[in-house]
């Protein structure tokens, strides 16, 4: 029997992109109006360090090592005066600690030399800093300076594509450009957090939790994976897989029986 999702009757395969964006903003602005980054920090400099360290690493891990790091280096000046060996000792448990040690030291030295020890405002100046790419610069712009910036990490890239907010966006920059084109300017900085948190806890990479997702009524992925055609193909594939497993099980049982029968014959031949 073909399983039919309870909310399948609400699917709208012809939903316009503008309507999808409106539904996205309407849901999150109502249910999560003030999202914040999960990285812990008390100053722009601390956030800058944390975001640099968070590349290809979890926020949880960064938050674990951050207190000692921030206590030792409360200012760019203290970090700039440190050594590679000492900085490494504080961040050795994060991903790519050697490169990130160089980035942190280089960033701090440039802040002191060129920006009077102050985290600069503006994408151009931020991206001059070692370890700061477009994503990190967008995070600082949005979180610290409340600018309408859209930082695209792996969660934003994946979720925006699945939901249907982006179309054929092959790169983070292409994703950013599409999101900034259609999202209302006043929601850009918070939409970044909406997408990250949704991707981190519900729309996860391998198996999205569609059964508890509140966005299925406008999600393109859910629409596509819950049509009659898709469900019938899935049911057929699952049936074929079950038959193959059953066949392999029988073959394994037969092999065991044949092996048992061959043992007495082998013993008899040796007598």
Secondary structure, 3 states (H helix, E strand, C coil): CCCCCCCHHHCCCCCCHHHHHHHHHHHHHHHCCCCCCCCCCCCHHHHHHHHHHCCCCCHHHHHHHHHHHHHHCCCHHHHHCCCHHHHHHHHCCCCCHHHHHHHHHHHHHHHHHHCCCCCCCCHHHHCCCCCCCHHHHHHHHHHCCCCCCCCCCHHHHHHHHHHCCCCCCCCHHHHHHHHHHHCCHHHHHHHHHHHHHHHHHCCCCCCCCHHHCCCCCCCHHHHHCCCHHHHHHHHHHHHHHHHHHHHHHHHHHHHHHHHHHHHHHHHHHHC
